[in-house]
Amino acid sequence: MREEEELRLATEAVQFAREREEEAEKQRKRKEYNKSLNAEAAQLAFQQELTKAFTFSYMQLMHTLGLKASAQKPYESESRLYRS
């Protein structure tokens, strides 16, 4: 009877250890996912900030050099810079 109880307790301990390992792995994956998601969001925000500045300076440079930047008209707020 005592051996059966010890075997049952050992089995439960192994099962409990597996469950804790699985939970720890899930938490690790969740943290890794959140970290990558935050990094991607920060990168996209940074790129969007650069895009406006780059576009403005690029269009201004092209105008200064007398080159046609693209077939599209510049933004309405910037159009006054490109009038001849």
Backbone atoms as SQL, in Angstrom:
CREATE TABLE atoms (id INTEGER PRIMARY KEY, chain TEXT, resi INTEGER, resn TEXT, atom TEXT, x REAL, y REAL, z REAL);
INSERT INTO atoms VALUES
  (1, 'A', 1, 'MET', 'N', 0.823, -1.193, 0.000),
  (2, 'A', 1, 'MET', 'CA', 0.000, 0.000, 0.000),
  (3, 'A', 1, 'MET', 'C', 0.872, 1.264, 0.000),
  (4, 'A', 2, 'ARG', 'N', 1.942, 1.268, 0.779),
  (5, 'A', 2, 'ARG', 'CA', 2.825, 2.415, 0.862),
  (6, 'A', 2, 'ARG', 'C', 3.556, 2.617, -0.470),
  (7, 'A', 3, 'GLU', 'N', 3.952, 1.549, -1.126),
  (8, 'A', 3, 'GLU', 'CA', 4.638, 1.638, -2.415),
  (9, 'A', 3, 'GLU', 'C', 3.728, 2.240, -3.470),
  (10, 'A', 4, 'GLU', 'N', 2.456, 1.857, -3.436),
  (11, 'A', 4, 'GLU', 'CA', 1.482, 2.414, -4.391),
  (12, 'A', 4, 'GLU', 'C', 1.328, 3.920, -4.176),
  (13, 'A', 5, 'GLU', 'N', 1.294, 4.330, -2.912),
  (14, 'A', 5, 'GLU', 'CA', 1.167, 5.754, -2.592),
  (15, 'A', 5, 'GLU', 'C', 2.406, 6.522, -3.063),
  (16, 'A', 6, 'GLU', 'N', 3.589, 5.962, -2.857),
  (17, 'A', 6, 'GLU', 'CA', 4.822, 6.601, -3.297),
  (18, 'A', 6, 'GLU', 'C', 4.867, 6.696, -4.824),
  (19, 'A', 7, 'LEU', 'N', 4.432, 5.637, -5.492),
  (20, 'A', 7, 'LEU', 'CA', 4.394, 5.641, -6.955),
  (21, 'A', 7, 'LEU', 'C', 3.431, 6.701, -7.472),
  (22, 'A', 8, 'ARG', 'N', 2.271, 6.808, -6.839),
  (23, 'A', 8, 'ARG', 'CA', 1.274, 7.812, -7.231),
  (24, 'A', 8, 'ARG', 'C', 1.826, 9.222, -7.027),
  (25, 'A', 9, 'LEU', 'N', 2.476, 9.451, -5.889),
  (26, 'A', 9, 'LEU', 'CA', 3.054, 10.770, -5.607),
  (27, 'A', 9, 'LEU', 'C', 4.174, 11.111, -6.587),
  (28, 'A', 10, 'ALA', 'N', 4.983, 10.115, -6.921),
  (29, 'A', 10, 'ALA', 'CA', 6.070, 10.342, -7.880),
  (30, 'A', 10, 'ALA', 'C', 5.503, 10.678, -9.250),
  (31, 'A', 11, 'THR', 'N', 4.452, 9.965, -9.652),
  (32, 'A', 11, 'THR', 'CA', 3.809, 10.221, -10.937),
  (33, 'A', 11, 'THR', 'C', 3.213, 11.635, -10.967),
  (34, 'A', 12, 'GLU', 'N', 2.554, 12.013, -9.881),
  (35, 'A', 12, 'GLU', 'CA', 1.982, 13.362, -9.795),
  (36, 'A', 12, 'GLU', 'C', 3.068, 14.432, -9.845),
  (37, 'A', 13, 'ALA', 'N', 4.202, 14.181, -9.200),
  (38, 'A', 13, 'ALA', 'CA', 5.305, 15.143, -9.191),
  (39, 'A', 13, 'ALA', 'C', 5.866, 15.321, -10.599),
  (40, 'A', 14, 'VAL', 'N', 6.011, 14.220, -11.323),
  (41, 'A', 14, 'VAL', 'CA', 6.513, 14.298, -12.694),
  (42, 'A', 14, 'VAL', 'C', 5.526, 15.068, -13.564),
  (43, 'A', 15, 'GLN', 'N', 4.241, 14.780, -13.405),
  (44, 'A', 15, 'GLN', 'CA', 3.216, 15.471, -14.188),
  (45, 'A', 15, 'GLN', 'C', 3.200, 16.968, -13.849),
  (46, 'A', 16, 'PHE', 'N', 3.307, 17.292, -12.564),
  (47, 'A', 16, 'PHE', 'CA', 3.331, 18.689, -12.143),
  (48, 'A', 16, 'PHE', 'C', 4.550, 19.408, -12.729),
  (49, 'A', 17, 'ALA', 'N', 5.703, 18.737, -12.731),
  (50, 'A', 17, 'ALA', 'CA', 6.921, 19.328, -13.288),
  (51, 'A', 17, 'ALA', 'C', 6.757, 19.580, -14.785),
  (52, 'A', 18, 'ARG', 'N', 6.153, 18.646, -15.511),
  (53, 'A', 18, 'ARG', 'CA', 5.903, 18.835, -16.944),
  (54, 'A', 18, 'ARG', 'C', 4.988, 20.034, -17.193),
  (55, 'A', 19, 'GLU', 'N', 3.926, 20.120, -16.402),
  (56, 'A', 19, 'GLU', 'CA', 2.980, 21.233, -16.562),
  (57, 'A', 19, 'GLU', 'C', 3.673, 22.572, -16.315),
  (58, 'A', 20, 'ARG', 'N', 4.538, 22.623, -15.303),
  (59, 'A', 20, 'ARG', 'CA', 5.272, 23.866, -15.019),
  (60, 'A', 20, 'ARG', 'C', 6.226, 24.202, -16.159),
  (61, 'A', 21, 'GLU', 'N', 6.877, 23.202, -16.723),
  (62, 'A', 21, 'GLU', 'CA', 7.769, 23.432, -17.862),
  (63, 'A', 21, 'GLU', 'C', 6.990, 23.949, -19.064),
  (64, 'A', 22, 'GLU', 'N', 5.837, 23.364, -19.321),
  (65, 'A', 22, 'GLU', 'CA', 5.003, 23.810, -20.440),
  (66, 'A', 22, 'GLU', 'C', 4.536, 25.244, -20.231),
  (67, 'A', 23, 'GLU', 'N', 4.133, 25.560, -19.001),
  (68, 'A', 23, 'GLU', 'CA', 3.681, 26.923, -18.703),
  (69, 'A', 23, 'GLU', 'C', 4.838, 27.920, -18.849),
  (70, 'A', 24, 'ALA', 'N', 6.009, 27.541, -18.373),
  (71, 'A', 24, 'ALA', 'CA', 7.176, 28.413, -18.502),
  (72, 'A', 24, 'ALA', 'C', 7.517, 28.631, -19.977),
  (73, 'A', 25, 'GLU', 'N', 7.404, 27.584, -20.785),
  (74, 'A', 25, 'GLU', 'CA', 7.675, 27.703, -22.228),
  (75, 'A', 25, 'GLU', 'C', 6.647, 28.621, -22.897),
  (76, 'A', 26, 'LYS', 'N', 5.387, 28.489, -22.510),
  (77, 'A', 26, 'LYS', 'CA', 4.350, 29.374, -23.059),
  (78, 'A', 26, 'LYS', 'C', 4.632, 30.828, -22.697),
  (79, 'A', 27, 'GLN', 'N', 5.014, 31.073, -21.452),
  (80, 'A', 27, 'GLN', 'CA', 5.316, 32.441, -21.026),
  (81, 'A', 27, 'GLN', 'C', 6.533, 32.989, -21.763),
  (82, 'A', 28, 'ARG', 'N', 7.551, 32.154, -21.970),
  (83, 'A', 28, 'ARG', 'CA', 8.735, 32.586, -22.693),
  (84, 'A', 28, 'ARG', 'C', 8.375, 32.968, -24.132),
  (85, 'A', 29, 'LYS', 'N', 7.559, 32.111, -24.773),
  (86, 'A', 29, 'LYS', 'CA', 7.140, 32.403, -26.145),
  (87, 'A', 29, 'LYS', 'C', 6.292, 33.663, -26.205),
  (88, 'A', 30, 'ARG', 'N', 5.422, 33.854, -25.219),
  (89, 'A', 30, 'ARG', 'CA', 4.574, 35.047, -25.177),
  (90, 'A', 30, 'ARG', 'C', 5.433, 36.298, -25.021),
  (91, 'A', 31, 'LYS', 'N', 6.430, 36.251, -24.138),
  (92, 'A', 31, 'LYS', 'CA', 7.327, 37.393, -23.957),
  (93, 'A', 31, 'LYS', 'C', 8.129, 37.663, -25.223),
  (94, 'A', 32, 'GLU', 'N', 8.602, 36.616, -25.860),
  (95, 'A', 32, 'GLU', 'CA', 9.367, 36.768, -27.096),
  (96, 'A', 32, 'GLU', 'C', 8.508, 37.390, -28.194),
  (97, 'A', 33, 'TYR', 'N', 7.263, 36.945, -28.294),
  (98, 'A', 33, 'TYR', 'CA', 6.343, 37.492, -29.288),
  (99, 'A', 33, 'TYR', 'C', 6.071, 38.968, -29.006),
  (100, 'A', 34, 'ASN', 'N', 5.781, 39.297, -27.747),
  (101, 'A', 34, 'ASN', 'CA', 5.508, 40.689, -27.389),
  (102, 'A', 34, 'ASN', 'C', 6.724, 41.574, -27.645),
  (103, 'A', 35, 'LYS', 'N', 7.912, 41.051, -27.360),
  (104, 'A', 35, 'LYS', 'CA', 9.131, 41.822, -27.595),
  (105, 'A', 35, 'LYS', 'C', 9.312, 42.097, -29.080),
  (106, 'A', 36, 'SER', 'N', 9.107, 41.070, -29.904),
  (107, 'A', 36, 'SER', 'CA', 9.261, 41.276, -31.346),
  (108, 'A', 36, 'SER', 'C', 8.178, 42.207, -31.889),
  (109, 'A', 37, 'LEU', 'N', 6.973, 42.101, -31.344),
  (110, 'A', 37, 'LEU', 'CA', 5.889, 42.979, -31.777),
  (111, 'A', 37, 'LEU', 'C', 6.187, 44.433, -31.419),
  (112, 'A', 38, 'ASN', 'N', 6.681, 44.660, -30.210),
  (113, 'A', 38, 'ASN', 'CA', 7.035, 46.021, -29.800),
  (114, 'A', 38, 'ASN', 'C', 8.187, 46.571, -30.630),
  (115, 'A', 39, 'ALA', 'N', 9.164, 45.735, -30.931),
  (116, 'A', 39, 'ALA', 'CA', 10.287, 46.176, -31.753),
  (117, 'A', 39, 'ALA', 'C', 9.815, 46.548, -33.154),
  (118, 'A', 40, 'GLU', 'N', 8.927, 45.741, -33.706),
  (119, 'A', 40, 'GLU', 'CA', 8.399, 46.035, -35.042),
  (120, 'A', 40, 'GLU', 'C', 7.590, 47.322, -35.038),
  (121, 'A', 41, 'ALA', 'N', 6.775, 47.514, -34.000),
  (122, 'A', 41, 'ALA', 'CA', 5.971, 48.738, -33.906),
  (123, 'A', 41, 'ALA', 'C', 6.868, 49.969, -33.793),
  (124, 'A', 42, 'ALA', 'N', 7.927, 49.863, -32.994),
  (125, 'A', 42, 'ALA', 'CA', 8.849, 50.990, -32.852),
  (126, 'A', 42, 'ALA', 'C', 9.555, 51.274, -34.169),
  (127, 'A', 43, 'GLN', 'N', 9.940, 50.231, -34.877),
  (128, 'A', 43, 'GLN', 'CA', 10.613, 50.404, -36.162),
  (129, 'A', 43, 'GLN', 'C', 9.679, 51.057, -37.183),
  (130, 'A', 44, 'LEU', 'N', 8.431, 50.617, -37.214),
  (131, 'A', 44, 'LEU', 'CA', 7.479, 51.220, -38.153),
  (132, 'A', 44, 'LEU', 'C', 7.234, 52.685, -37.829),
  (133, 'A', 45, 'ALA', 'N', 7.109, 52.996, -36.548),
  (134, 'A', 45, 'ALA', 'CA', 6.911, 54.392, -36.154),
  (135, 'A', 45, 'ALA', 'C', 8.110, 55.226, -36.565),
  (136, 'A', 46, 'PHE', 'N', 9.304, 54.708, -36.376),
  (137, 'A', 46, 'PHE', 'CA', 10.522, 55.419, -36.755),
  (138, 'A', 46, 'PHE', 'C', 10.572, 55.626, -38.255),
  (139, 'A', 47, 'GLN', 'N', 10.229, 54.602, -39.014),
  (140, 'A', 47, 'GLN', 'CA', 10.249, 54.716, -40.465),
  (141, 'A', 47, 'GLN', 'C', 9.244, 55.739, -40.956),
  (142, 'A', 48, 'GLN', 'N', 8.080, 55.794, -40.327),
  (143, 'A', 48, 'GLN', 'CA', 7.079, 56.763, -40.747),
  (144, 'A', 48, 'GLN', 'C', 7.545, 58.182, -40.478),
  (145, 'A', 49, 'GLU', 'N', 8.244, 58.385, -39.369),
  (146, 'A', 49, 'GLU', 'CA', 8.771, 59.710, -39.081),
  (147, 'A', 49, 'GLU', 'C', 9.815, 60.100, -40.119),
  (148, 'A', 50, 'LEU', 'N', 10.664, 59.168, -40.491),
  (149, 'A', 50, 'LEU', 'CA', 11.697, 59.453, -41.485),
  (150, 'A', 50, 'LEU', 'C', 11.107, 59.671, -42.865),
  (151, 'A', 51, 'THR', 'N', 10.051, 58.989, -43.179),
  (152, 'A', 51, 'THR', 'CA', 9.482, 59.063, -44.511),
  (153, 'A', 51, 'THR', 'C', 9.046, 60.484, -44.857),
  (154, 'A', 52, 'LYS', 'N', 8.381, 61.151, -43.940),
  (155, 'A', 52, 'LYS', 'CA', 7.925, 62.514, -44.220),
  (156, 'A', 52, 'LYS', 'C', 9.110, 63.452, -44.437),
  (157, 'A', 53, 'ALA', 'N', 10.089, 63.358, -43.571),
  (158, 'A', 53, 'ALA', 'CA', 11.260, 64.227, -43.697),
  (159, 'A', 53, 'ALA', 'C', 12.035, 63.907, -44.967),
  (160, 'A', 54, 'PHE', 'N', 12.213, 62.639, -45.231),
  (161, 'A', 54, 'PHE', 'CA', 12.957, 62.244, -46.426),
  (162, 'A', 54, 'PHE', 'C', 12.232, 62.699, -47.678),
  (163, 'A', 55, 'THR', 'N', 10.938, 62.491, -47.718),
  (164, 'A', 55, 'THR', 'CA', 10.162, 62.894, -48.891),
  (165, 'A', 55, 'THR', 'C', 10.278, 64.388, -49.130),
  (166, 'A', 56, 'PHE', 'N', 10.145, 65.153, -48.072),
  (167, 'A', 56, 'PHE', 'CA', 10.226, 66.605, -48.211),
  (168, 'A', 56, 'PHE', 'C', 11.597, 67.022, -48.729),
  (169, 'A', 57, 'SER', 'N', 12.667, 66.509, -48.113),
  (170, 'A', 57, 'SER', 'CA', 14.011, 66.918, -48.530),
  (171, 'A', 57, 'SER', 'C', 14.339, 66.398, -49.928),
  (172, 'A', 58, 'TYR', 'N', 13.867, 65.223, -50.261),
  (173, 'A', 58, 'TYR', 'CA', 14.102, 64.665, -51.587),
  (174, 'A', 58, 'TYR', 'C', 13.429, 65.529, -52.648),
  (175, 'A', 59, 'MET', 'N', 12.169, 65.873, -52.407),
  (176, 'A', 59, 'MET', 'CA', 11.447, 66.697, -53.373),
  (177, 'A', 59, 'MET', 'C', 12.098, 68.071, -53.511),
  (178, 'A', 60, 'GLN', 'N', 12.544, 68.625, -52.396),
  (179, 'A', 60, 'GLN', 'CA', 13.200, 69.932, -52.441),
  (180, 'A', 60, 'GLN', 'C', 14.516, 69.837, -53.214),
  (181, 'A', 61, 'LEU', 'N', 15.285, 68.790, -52.995),
  (182, 'A', 61, 'LEU', 'CA', 16.532, 68.599, -53.716),
  (183, 'A', 61, 'LEU', 'C', 16.281, 68.450, -55.213),
  (184, 'A', 62, 'MET', 'N', 15.305, 67.651, -55.574),
  (185, 'A', 62, 'MET', 'CA', 14.997, 67.439, -56.985),
  (186, 'A', 62, 'MET', 'C', 14.587, 68.762, -57.648),
  (187, 'A', 63, 'HIS', 'N', 13.797, 69.551, -56.936),
  (188, 'A', 63, 'HIS', 'CA', 13.379, 70.850, -57.470),
  (189, 'A', 63, 'HIS', 'C', 14.587, 71.773, -57.633),
  (190, 'A', 64, 'THR', 'N', 15.460, 71.773, -56.632),
  (191, 'A', 64, 'THR', 'CA', 16.652, 72.619, -56.678),
  (192, 'A', 64, 'THR', 'C', 17.546, 72.233, -57.853),
  (193, 'A', 65, 'LEU', 'N', 17.654, 70.958, -58.117),
  (194, 'A', 65, 'LEU', 'CA', 18.479, 70.484, -59.229),
  (195, 'A', 65, 'LEU', 'C', 17.783, 70.622, -60.577),
  (196, 'A', 66, 'GLY', 'N', 16.508, 70.980, -60.535),
  (197, 'A', 66, 'GLY', 'CA', 15.762, 71.150, -61.766),
  (198, 'A', 66, 'GLY', 'C', 15.321, 69.846, -62.381),
  (199, 'A', 67, 'LEU', 'N', 15.242, 68.807, -61.573),
  (200, 'A', 67, 'LEU', 'CA', 14.812, 67.494, -62.061),
  (201, 'A', 67, 'LEU', 'C', 13.375, 67.222, -61.663),
  (202, 'A', 68, 'LYS', 'N', 12.722, 66.405, -62.443),
  (203, 'A', 68, 'LYS', 'CA', 11.358, 66.022, -62.110),
  (204, 'A', 68, 'LYS', 'C', 11.434, 64.824, -61.169),
  (205, 'A', 69, 'ALA', 'N', 10.897, 64.978, -59.958),
  (206, 'A', 69, 'ALA', 'CA', 11.013, 63.936, -58.939),
  (207, 'A', 69, 'ALA', 'C', 10.130, 62.750, -59.258),
  (208, 'A', 70, 'SER', 'N', 8.900, 62.990, -59.636),
  (209, 'A', 70, 'SER', 'CA', 7.996, 61.894, -59.962),
  (210, 'A', 70, 'SER', 'C', 6.816, 62.444, -60.752),
  (211, 'A', 71, 'ALA', 'N', 5.974, 61.555, -61.205),
  (212, 'A', 71, 'ALA', 'CA', 4.799, 61.976, -61.969),
  (213, 'A', 71, 'ALA', 'C', 3.717, 62.520, -61.049),
  (214, 'A', 72, 'GLN', 'N', 3.803, 62.206, -59.764),
  (215, 'A', 72, 'GLN', 'CA', 2.787, 62.657, -58.825),
  (216, 'A', 72, 'GLN', 'C', 3.103, 64.059, -58.331),
  (217, 'A', 73, 'LYS', 'N', 2.056, 64.799, -58.013),
  (218, 'A', 73, 'LYS', 'CA', 2.241, 66.130, -57.464),
  (219, 'A', 73, 'LYS', 'C', 2.675, 66.007, -56.009),
  (220, 'A', 74, 'PRO', 'N', 3.470, 66.951, -55.523),
  (221, 'A', 74, 'PRO', 'CA', 3.849, 66.925, -54.106),
  (222, 'A', 74, 'PRO', 'C', 2.634, 67.215, -53.238),
  (223, 'A', 75, 'TYR', 'N', 2.792, 67.014, -51.955),
  (224, 'A', 75, 'TYR', 'CA', 1.699, 67.281, -51.029),
  (225, 'A', 75, 'TYR', 'C', 1.238, 68.723, -51.174),
  (226, 'A', 76, 'GLU', 'N', -0.034, 68.949, -50.959),
  (227, 'A', 76, 'GLU', 'CA', -0.637, 70.260, -51.130),
  (228, 'A', 76, 'GLU', 'C', 0.072, 71.314, -50.276),
  (229, 'A', 77, 'SER', 'N', 0.443, 70.958, -49.040),
  (230, 'A', 77, 'SER', 'CA', 1.097, 71.924, -48.164),
  (231, 'A', 77, 'SER', 'C', 2.492, 72.273, -48.657),
  (232, 'A', 78, 'GLU', 'N', 3.119, 71.388, -49.439),
  (233, 'A', 78, 'GLU', 'CA', 4.461, 71.630, -49.935),
  (234, 'A', 78, 'GLU', 'C', 4.453, 72.217, -51.343),
  (235, 'A', 79, 'SER', 'N', 3.301, 72.281, -51.976),
  (236, 'A', 79, 'SER', 'CA', 3.247, 72.670, -53.379),
  (237, 'A', 79, 'SER', 'C', 3.760, 74.078, -53.617),
  (238, 'A', 80, 'ARG', 'N', 3.660, 74.951, -52.635),
  (239, 'A', 80, 'ARG', 'CA', 4.131, 76.308, -52.803),
  (240, 'A', 80, 'ARG', 'C', 5.649, 76.357, -52.990),
  (241, 'A', 81, 'LEU', 'N', 6.356, 75.317, -52.510),
  (242, 'A', 81, 'LEU', 'CA', 7.808, 75.281, -52.642),
  (243, 'A', 81, 'LEU', 'C', 8.248, 74.977, -54.070),
  (244, 'A', 82, 'TYR', 'N', 7.373, 74.379, -54.833),
  (245, 'A', 82, 'TYR', 'CA', 7.761, 73.877, -56.146),
  (246, 'A', 82, 'TYR', 'C', 7.198, 74.716, -57.292),
  (247, 'A', 83, 'ARG', 'N', 6.589, 75.816, -56.972),
  (248, 'A', 83, 'ARG', 'CA', 6.054, 76.670, -58.021),
  (249, 'A', 83, 'ARG', 'C', 7.186, 77.465, -58.656),
  (250, 'A', 84, 'SER', 'N', 7.103, 77.607, -59.935),
  (251, 'A', 84, 'SER', 'CA', 8.163, 78.342, -60.661),
  (252, 'A', 84, 'SER', 'C', 7.887, 79.825, -60.647);
